[in-house]
Amino acid sequence: MAVCRDSLRQLKFQKLGSPSVENKFVDLNVALKAFTIIDGDGVRILEHHPIDVISFASPGREEALKGVLCFVSNVSTEMGRRCVVFMEEDKNIEFIMDTMSKIFHLKNQGLLV
């Protein structure tokens, strides 16, 4: 049974492909309808994640992860789910997460169209 589980796990990882890691300075715009990632110069939209395709958001809770914020988004069926990770000053993480939480609450209450 363990052999089957290991084989399934390997097949899943092959399907997912290699993770893409990019280190760049960006701005995260958290709004009622979407989370938008803008290049560091504020000129170009790099990614747009509508609220209804975001399934999870969390700050880093352990000491080694302080200042880390991530969310999971399923923007397209071709790309599948993506985990987007940001590094930010720890004092700002709580404010950002509080804002995200309020937006998700409004969405779940059906108050966002």
C-alpha positions as CSV (number, residue, x, y, z in Angstrom):
1,M,0.0,0.0,0.0
2,A,2.8,2.4,0.8
3,V,4.4,1.7,-2.6
4,C,1.1,2.8,-4.3
5,R,0.9,5.9,-2.2
6,D,4.5,6.9,-3.1
7,S,3.9,6.2,-6.8
8,L,0.8,8.4,-6.7
9,R,2.7,11.2,-4.9
10,Q,5.4,11.1,-7.6
11,L,2.8,11.3,-10.4
12,K,1.2,14.3,-8.7
13,F,4.5,16.1,-8.5
14,Q,5.3,15.3,-12.1
15,K,2.0,16.8,-13.1
16,L,2.6,19.9,-11.1
17,G,6.0,20.6,-12.6
18,S,8.8,22.5,-11.0
19,P,7.9,25.4,-8.8
20,S,8.7,28.8,-10.2
21,V,10.5,31.2,-7.8
22,E,11.0,34.8,-8.6
23,N,12.5,37.3,-6.3
24,K,11.4,40.8,-7.3
25,F,10.1,43.9,-5.6
26,V,6.4,44.3,-6.1
27,D,3.4,46.0,-4.6
28,L,0.3,44.0,-3.6
29,N,-2.9,45.9,-4.0
30,V,-5.6,44.3,-1.8
31,A,-9.1,45.5,-3.0
32,L,-12.7,44.3,-2.6
33,K,-12.7,42.6,-6.0
34,A,-9.2,41.3,-6.5
35,F,-5.6,41.1,-5.2
36,T,-3.4,42.7,-7.8
37,I,0.4,42.4,-8.0
38,I,2.1,45.5,-9.5
39,D,5.7,45.8,-10.5
40,G,8.0,47.7,-8.1
41,D,7.8,50.8,-10.3
42,G,4.0,50.9,-10.1
43,V,3.8,50.9,-13.8
44,R,2.6,47.4,-14.9
45,I,0.1,44.9,-13.5
46,L,2.0,41.6,-13.2
47,E,-0.9,39.4,-11.9
48,H,-4.6,39.8,-11.2
49,H,-6.3,37.4,-8.7
50,P,-10.1,37.9,-8.4
51,I,-11.4,37.3,-4.9
52,D,-13.6,34.4,-5.9
53,V,-10.5,32.3,-7.1
54,I,-8.5,32.9,-3.9
55,S,-9.0,29.9,-1.5
56,F,-6.6,30.6,1.3
57,A,-4.4,33.4,2.8
58,S,-2.1,33.2,5.8
59,P,0.7,35.0,7.5
60,G,3.8,33.2,8.7
61,R,3.2,32.2,12.4
62,E,6.5,30.6,13.4
63,E,9.5,32.8,14.2
64,A,11.4,31.8,11.0
65,L,8.4,32.9,8.9
66,K,7.7,36.3,10.5
67,G,7.2,38.8,7.8
68,V,5.9,36.2,5.3
69,L,2.4,36.4,3.8
70,C,0.9,34.0,1.2
71,F,-2.3,33.3,-0.6
72,V,-3.4,30.4,-2.9
73,S,-5.2,31.3,-6.1
74,N,-6.6,29.3,-9.0
75,V,-6.5,31.9,-11.8
76,S,-6.8,29.4,-14.7
77,T,-7.2,25.7,-15.3
78,E,-4.0,25.7,-17.3
79,M,-1.9,27.0,-14.5
80,G,-3.8,25.3,-11.7
81,R,-3.5,26.5,-8.1
82,R,-0.6,28.8,-7.3
83,C,0.8,29.8,-3.9
84,V,2.0,33.4,-4.0
85,V,4.4,34.3,-1.2
86,F,5.4,37.8,-0.1
87,M,8.0,39.1,2.3
88,E,6.9,42.3,4.2
89,E,7.8,44.1,7.4
90,D,6.2,42.1,10.2
91,K,4.2,45.2,11.5
92,N,2.4,45.4,8.1
93,I,1.4,41.8,7.9
94,E,-1.2,42.0,10.6
95,F,-2.9,45.0,8.9
96,I,-2.8,43.3,5.5
97,M,-4.2,40.0,6.9
98,D,-7.0,41.9,8.7
99,T,-7.9,43.7,5.5
100,M,-8.0,40.3,3.6
101,S,-10.1,38.8,6.4
102,K,-12.6,41.6,6.1
103,I,-12.8,41.2,2.3
104,F,-13.3,37.4,2.6
105,H,-16.0,37.9,5.3
106,L,-17.9,40.3,3.0
107,K,-17.6,37.9,0.1
108,N,-18.9,35.0,2.2
109,Q,-21.8,37.1,3.4
110,G,-22.8,37.7,-0.2
111,L,-22.2,41.4,0.0
112,L,-19.6,41.5,-2.8
113,V,-21.0,41.1,-6.3
